[in-house]
Amino acid sequence: MAAALGLEREYPDRVNVTGQLNNNGRWMRQMIGNGCTDEIVFWGLGRSAAEMTDNRNFMDDPEAWKVMEENSLELYPGSPSVPFFAWHSPTDALIPVDSVDHTVKRCCDAGVTVQSLLTPSPDHLAAAVLGLVPGLDWMDTRFRGDPAPSTC
């Protein structure tokens, strides 16, 4: 939901999230709309998109799909110029692991140094928590000047 609200904020004429929210969704928007990761995780843990709207076709907006595709790291034609660390749950229902694998492979094929980690967790938010410490360790070693490891 945080990503959808962010896209709505950046593309208000193309993405309508707020107009589709029910009372739960409007409450959630108030709690996380300008929040940081810790607030998003705290308020979003255990909740689903289906609880936030009564519109069962909320994903049917072609213009919103265009915006998502334009902002998709998987579909982006370029590659980063710096090493990166990517972690993900193989059972994430929000972002399928295939899209992460495709992105990592594309970047590896382009010569980018990538370290990838699969975190065994049932959902997107739990994976975020499980990968946080390895991600922070990865960043710490970059700041110390150590070369980035690669799982390519």
C-alpha positions in Angstrom: 0.0 0.0 0.0 2.9 2.4 0.7 4.1 1.9 -2.8 0.7 2.5 -4.3 0.3 5.7 -2.2 3.7 6.8 -3.3 2.7 6.3 -7.0 -0.5 8.2 -6.4 1.4 11.1 -4.8 3.8 11.3 -7.8 1.1 10.7 -10.5 -2.1 12.1 -9.1 -3.7 12.4 -12.5 -3.0 8.8 -13.4 -3.3 6.8 -10.2 -6.3 6.8 -7.9 -5.7 4.9 -4.7 -7.4 7.1 -2.2 -10.7 7.1 -4.1 -10.9 3.3 -3.8 -10.3 3.0 -0.1 -12.8 1.9 2.5 -12.7 3.0 6.1 -9.8 0.5 6.9 -7.9 1.8 3.9 -8.4 5.5 4.8 -7.2 4.7 8.3 -4.2 2.9 6.9 -3.4 5.8 4.6 -3.5 8.1 7.6 -1.1 5.9 9.5 1.5 5.2 6.7 0.9 7.9 4.0 3.9 9.9 5.1 5.6 7.2 7.2 9.0 5.7 7.2 9.7 2.0 6.9 9.2 1.3 10.6 5.8 2.8 10.6 4.8 1.1 7.4 5.9 -2.3 8.8 4.3 -1.7 12.2 0.9 -0.6 10.8 0.9 -2.9 7.8 2.0 -6.1 9.4 -0.7 -8.8 8.9 -2.9 -6.7 6.7 -3.8 -7.2 3.1 -4.8 -5.0 0.2 -8.2 -6.7 0.1 -8.9 -5.3 3.6 -8.3 -1.7 2.4 -10.9 -1.5 -0.4 -14.3 -2.9 -1.2 -13.5 -2.7 -4.9 -12.5 -6.2 -5.9 -11.4 -4.8 -9.3 -9.0 -2.2 -7.9 -6.1 -3.5 -10.0 -8.0 -3.2 -13.3 -7.0 0.4 -14.1 -4.9 0.3 -17.3 -3.4 3.8 -16.6 -2.3 2.7 -13.1 -0.6 -0.4 -14.7 1.2 1.9 -17.1 2.6 3.9 -14.2 3.6 0.7 -12.4 5.4 -0.5 -15.5 7.2 2.8 -16.0 8.4 2.6 -12.4 9.3 -1.1 -12.5 12.9 -2.0 -11.7 12.3 -5.3 -13.5 11.2 -3.6 -16.7 13.7 -0.8 -16.5 16.0 -1.1 -19.6 19.2 0.1 -17.9 21.4 -1.2 -15.2 22.8 0.5 -12.1 26.4 1.6 -12.2 27.1 0.6 -8.6 27.0 -2.7 -6.7 23.8 -3.6 -4.9 22.4 -6.0 -2.3 19.0 -7.6 -3.0 17.1 -9.7 -0.6 13.7 -11.3 -1.1 11.4 -14.1 0.1 10.9 -17.0 -2.4 7.3 -17.1 -1.3 6.5 -13.4 -1.4 3.0 -13.0 -2.7 3.4 -9.2 -3.2 6.4 -9.3 -5.5 7.1 -12.7 -7.1 10.6 -14.0 -6.7 10.8 -14.5 -10.5 10.8 -10.7 -11.1 13.6 -10.3 -8.6 15.6 -13.1 -10.2 15.1 -11.6 -13.6 16.3 -8.2 -12.4 19.3 -9.7 -10.7 20.2 -11.8 -13.8 19.8 -8.8 -16.1 22.1 -6.7 -13.9 24.7 -9.5 -13.5 24.7 -10.0 -17.2 25.5 -6.3 -17.6 28.5 -6.7 -15.3 27.0 -5.1 -12.2 28.2 -6.6 -8.9 25.1 -8.0 -7.1 24.8 -9.9 -3.9 21.4 -11.6 -3.7 19.9 -13.3 -0.6 16.7 -15.3 -0.3 15.1 -14.9 3.1 12.8 -17.8 4.1 9.7 -16.0 5.2 6.0 -16.3 4.3 5.5 -12.7 3.2 7.0 -9.4 2.0 7.3 -7.6 5.3 8.8 -10.5 7.2 11.4 -10.8 4.4 12.2 -7.1 4.9 12.9 -7.7 8.5 15.0 -10.8 8.0 17.2 -9.1 5.3 17.7 -5.9 7.3 20.8 -7.0 9.3 22.6 -8.6 6.3 21.7 -5.5 4.3 23.1 -3.2 6.9 26.2 -5.4 7.2 26.6 -5.2 3.4 26.4 -1.4 3.5 28.8 -1.2 6.4 31.5 -3.1 4.5 31.0 -0.7 1.5 31.5 2.3 3.7 34.7 0.7 5.1 35.9 0.4 1.5 35.7 -3.4 1.2 34.9 -4.6 -2.3 31.3 -5.8 -2.8 30.8 -9.5 -3.0 28.9 -11.0 -5.8 26.5 -13.9 -6.1 26.2 -13.5 -9.9 
